[in-house]
Amino acid sequence: MIDHMCAKSRITKGSFYRYFNSIDEFIHLVVRRCEREMMTQLEAAVGKGLSPQEKLDRVKMHAFQYSGKLEVGLRALALHDTAVKAILSRIESKRLEVLTKVFINLCKSKQQAREAATNVC
């Protein structure tokens, strides 16, 4: 895996190991960065002063911003890596929280909003 990644990045394995102790360390750093970016964008999607429809549009835009490959890759890693699984769980919880906030203004009750958000996730 390191050989392939280094070849694609046009760096030597020595250069890689100068900055990272292992491929697992590198993967965890990348996944944590993805988490931070996703969380920031989800928070921005439900910013103050936006109508419910604008919030929903922003959440949809956020959902399609990332390629399916990233999501599938995270899920594949989570099958074998508990740290990645925990990060993915936090991302999913945040998505559900944000979508519930969006749907709360579009549904009759908080329960209906949560159900609608769960169906979307």
ChimeraX attribute file (.defattr): number of C-alpha atoms within 10 A of each C-alpha:
attribute: neighborCount
match mode: 1-to-1
recipient: residues
	/A:1	7
	/A:2	13
	/A:3	11
	/A:4	9
	/A:5	14
	/A:6	15
	/A:7	12
	/A:8	9
	/A:9	9
	/A:10	9
	/A:11	12
	/A:12	14
	/A:13	13
	/A:14	10
	/A:15	10
	/A:16	16
	/A:17	13
	/A:18	9
	/A:19	10
	/A:20	14
	/A:21	10
	/A:22	11
	/A:23	14
	/A:24	11
	/A:25	12
	/A:26	15
	/A:27	14
	/A:28	15
	/A:29	13
	/A:30	11
	/A:31	19
	/A:32	16
	/A:33	12
	/A:34	17
	/A:35	17
	/A:36	13
	/A:37	11
	/A:38	18
	/A:39	17
	/A:40	11
	/A:41	16
	/A:42	22
	/A:43	14
	/A:44	14
	/A:45	22
	/A:46	21
	/A:47	13
	/A:48	9
	/A:49	8
	/A:50	12
	/A:51	13
	/A:52	16
	/A:53	13
	/A:54	15
	/A:55	23
	/A:56	20
	/A:57	15
	/A:58	18
	/A:59	22
	/A:60	13
	/A:61	12
	/A:62	15
	/A:63	16
	/A:64	9
	/A:65	9
	/A:66	11
	/A:67	9
	/A:68	11
	/A:69	9
	/A:70	12
	/A:71	12
	/A:72	11
	/A:73	10
	/A:74	18
	/A:75	15
	/A:76	13
	/A:77	17
	/A:78	17
	/A:79	10
	/A:80	10
	/A:81	14
	/A:82	11
	/A:83	14
	/A:84	21
	/A:85	17
	/A:86	12
	/A:87	19
	/A:88	21
	/A:89	13
	/A:90	14
	/A:91	18
	/A:92	13
	/A:93	13
	/A:94	16
	/A:95	22
	/A:96	20
	/A:97	15
	/A:98	21
	/A:99	26
	/A:100	22
	/A:101	19
	/A:102	25
	/A:103	22
	/A:104	19
	/A:105	14
	/A:106	16
	/A:107	15
	/A:108	10
	/A:109	12
	/A:110	15
	/A:111	12
	/A:112	15
	/A:113	20
	/A:114	20
	/A:115	17
	/A:116	19
	/A:117	20
	/A:118	14
	/A:119	9
	/A:120	10
	/A:121	12
